[in-house]
Amino acid sequence: MQTELMAKASHDALVDAEPKIRPFVLTRSATAGAMRYAASSWSGDNVTSWDSMKGANALALNAGVSLLQVHSIVFIHVL
């Protein structure tokens, strides 16, 4: 419920600021209900490793099954 309310608060603030422009809300965590207000979910920064990629792919596939329309994965390379 918290993720849905955070997405709604971001959506409503953007609509109040620019009522003629459709808002695009990117949220770090989301449930299927949050997709009423947020168009995307982001997994956060993942360290570039096989274990991290395996987990991120599983997360993205589950997001798709849960009807999250857009899901983003970011990998960072640590030297």
C-alpha positions, 0 to 999 in steps of 0.5 A: 500500500505504501508504494501505491500511495507514494506513486499517487502522491508523485502523480498528483504533484506532477498533475498539479504542477503541469495539468496539461501534461501527462505525468511519467512517474518512475518509482523504485518499488511498486505493486500492481496497484501502483501502476494506476499512477506510475508508468514504470518501476526501477530495480535500483542499481545492481552490481555487475555480477552473474548473481546480480544479473540472475536476480534482476532477470528474475525480478523483471520476469516477475514484474512482467507477469504482474502486469507492470508495463515498464520495468528498468534494470540498471547495472553498475560496474565496480572497479 
